[in-house]
Amino acid sequence: MALGETRGGIGGGESMSDLTAEQLFKINELHLKTVEAENKLTKVSASLQEDTADTPIAVAAFYKEVIGQADVVVERALDKHEEDMGGLLVEADKLRMTTLTKIVDILTAVQAADFLLAGKKLHLAMHEWGKSREHRRLEASGGDSGGNVTRE
């Protein structure tokens, strides 16, 4: 069996054709709701990114560079931005978990097991691909990871 194969192929023996009309309808509804929620999160993310270019962060950072001293306003703005971005990540995680839970609820036990197995195999394959890619990159650069900090 090749990587990604189980009983009947990638992720299991069942395919989309094995889903009932009701399951397909529910999955389609879930997809539409998930896309809508993703779009809202994308708008929040874009807004947060725009805020980093707005005052007080950008202006205060400029004055810090010119004057040469730390600015409390910059620190507060960055702390607020960090908190907001953390909240956005929490919301994205909630959406992922809610979507996964609803998919598993729609599927039969066997379909859900196959779905989760396929997801895990995809995760492992992507991890291996990333490790392989990083290894090739390190070999090409002579072994310097580029992220190492040299201490003097």
C-alpha positions as CSV (number, residue, x, y, z in Angstrom):
1,M,0.0,0.0,0.0
2,A,1.3,3.4,-0.9
3,L,1.3,6.4,1.4
4,G,-2.2,7.8,1.8
5,E,-3.9,4.5,1.0
6,T,-6.2,2.6,3.3
7,R,-8.9,0.0,2.6
8,G,-10.1,1.5,-0.6
9,G,-7.9,4.4,-1.5
10,I,-6.9,7.7,0.0
11,G,-8.7,8.0,3.3
12,G,-10.7,4.9,3.1
13,G,-13.2,2.8,1.1
14,E,-15.9,5.4,0.8
15,S,-16.1,8.3,-1.6
16,M,-18.4,11.2,-2.2
17,S,-20.7,8.9,-4.1
18,D,-21.2,6.9,-0.9
19,L,-22.7,10.0,0.8
20,T,-26.5,10.2,1.0
21,A,-28.4,13.1,-0.6
22,E,-29.1,14.4,3.0
23,Q,-25.4,14.2,3.9
24,L,-24.5,16.1,0.7
25,F,-27.1,18.7,1.5
26,K,-25.9,19.2,5.0
27,I,-22.2,19.3,4.0
28,N,-23.1,21.9,1.3
29,E,-24.9,24.0,3.9
30,L,-22.0,23.7,6.3
31,H,-19.6,24.7,3.5
32,L,-21.5,27.9,2.8
33,K,-21.7,28.8,6.5
34,T,-18.0,28.1,6.9
35,V,-17.0,30.2,3.9
36,E,-19.1,33.1,5.3
37,A,-17.4,32.8,8.7
38,E,-14.0,32.6,7.0
39,N,-14.8,35.8,5.1
40,K,-15.6,37.6,8.4
41,L,-12.3,36.4,9.9
42,T,-10.5,37.6,6.8
43,K,-12.0,41.0,7.1
44,V,-11.0,41.2,10.7
45,S,-7.5,40.2,9.8
46,A,-7.3,42.8,7.1
47,S,-8.5,45.4,9.5
48,L,-5.9,44.5,12.1
49,Q,-3.2,44.6,9.4
50,E,-4.3,48.1,8.4
51,D,-4.3,49.2,12.0
52,T,-0.5,48.4,12.2
53,A,0.1,50.9,9.5
54,D,-2.1,53.5,11.2
55,T,-1.2,55.7,14.2
56,P,0.0,55.4,16.8
57,I,2.2,52.5,15.9
58,A,3.7,53.8,12.6
59,V,4.0,57.4,13.7
60,A,5.3,56.6,17.1
61,A,7.8,54.1,15.7
62,F,9.0,56.8,13.3
63,Y,9.5,59.3,16.1
64,K,11.3,56.6,18.1
65,E,13.7,56.1,15.3
66,V,14.3,59.9,14.9
67,I,14.5,60.7,18.6
68,G,16.1,57.4,19.6
69,Q,14.1,56.5,22.7
70,A,11.6,53.9,23.5
71,D,8.0,55.1,23.3
72,V,5.3,53.8,25.7
73,V,2.7,54.5,23.0
74,V,4.4,52.1,20.6
75,E,4.5,49.4,23.3
76,R,0.9,49.8,24.2
77,A,-0.2,49.8,20.5
78,L,1.8,46.7,19.8
79,D,0.5,45.0,23.0
80,K,-3.1,45.7,21.8
81,H,-2.3,44.5,18.3
82,E,-0.8,41.3,19.7
83,E,-3.8,40.7,21.9
84,D,-6.2,41.3,19.0
85,M,-4.3,38.9,16.7
86,G,-4.3,36.3,19.4
87,G,-8.1,36.7,19.7
88,L,-8.4,36.2,15.9
89,L,-6.4,33.0,16.1
90,V,-8.7,31.7,18.9
91,E,-11.7,32.5,16.7
92,A,-10.1,30.7,13.7
93,D,-9.4,27.7,15.9
94,K,-13.0,27.7,17.1
95,L,-14.2,27.7,13.5
96,R,-12.0,24.8,12.6
97,M,-13.1,22.7,15.5
98,T,-16.8,23.6,15.0
99,T,-16.5,22.7,11.3
100,L,-14.8,19.4,12.1
101,T,-17.3,18.5,14.7
102,K,-20.2,19.2,12.4
103,I,-18.7,17.2,9.6
104,V,-18.2,14.2,11.9
105,D,-21.8,14.6,13.1
106,I,-23.0,14.5,9.5
107,L,-21.1,11.3,8.5
108,T,-21.6,7.8,9.6
109,A,-19.2,6.3,12.1
110,V,-17.2,4.5,9.3
111,Q,-17.2,7.6,7.1
112,A,-16.1,9.8,10.0
113,A,-13.3,7.4,10.9
114,D,-12.1,7.4,7.2
115,F,-12.4,11.2,7.1
116,L,-10.3,11.6,10.2
117,L,-7.8,9.0,9.0
118,A,-7.4,10.8,5.7
119,G,-6.9,14.1,7.5
120,K,-4.2,12.6,9.7
121,K,-2.4,11.1,6.7
122,L,-2.5,14.4,4.9
123,H,-1.1,16.1,8.0
124,L,1.7,13.6,8.3
125,A,2.5,13.8,4.5
126,M,2.6,17.6,4.7
127,H,4.9,17.4,7.7
128,E,7.3,15.0,5.9
129,W,7.2,17.2,2.8
130,G,8.1,20.2,4.9
131,K,11.0,18.4,6.5
132,S,12.3,17.2,3.2
133,R,12.0,20.6,1.7
134,E,13.9,22.2,4.6
135,H,16.6,19.5,4.4
136,R,17.1,20.3,0.7
137,R,17.2,24.0,1.4
138,L,19.8,23.5,4.1
139,E,21.9,21.3,1.9
140,A,21.7,23.9,-0.9
141,S,22.8,26.7,1.5
142,G,25.7,24.8,2.9
143,G,23.9,23.8,6.1
144,D,23.2,27.3,7.5
145,S,19.6,27.5,8.6
146,G,19.5,31.3,8.4
147,G,17.6,31.4,11.6
148,N,20.4,30.6,14.0
149,V,21.5,33.4,16.2
150,T,25.3,33.7,16.8
151,R,26.2,34.6,20.3
152,E,29.4,36.5,21.0
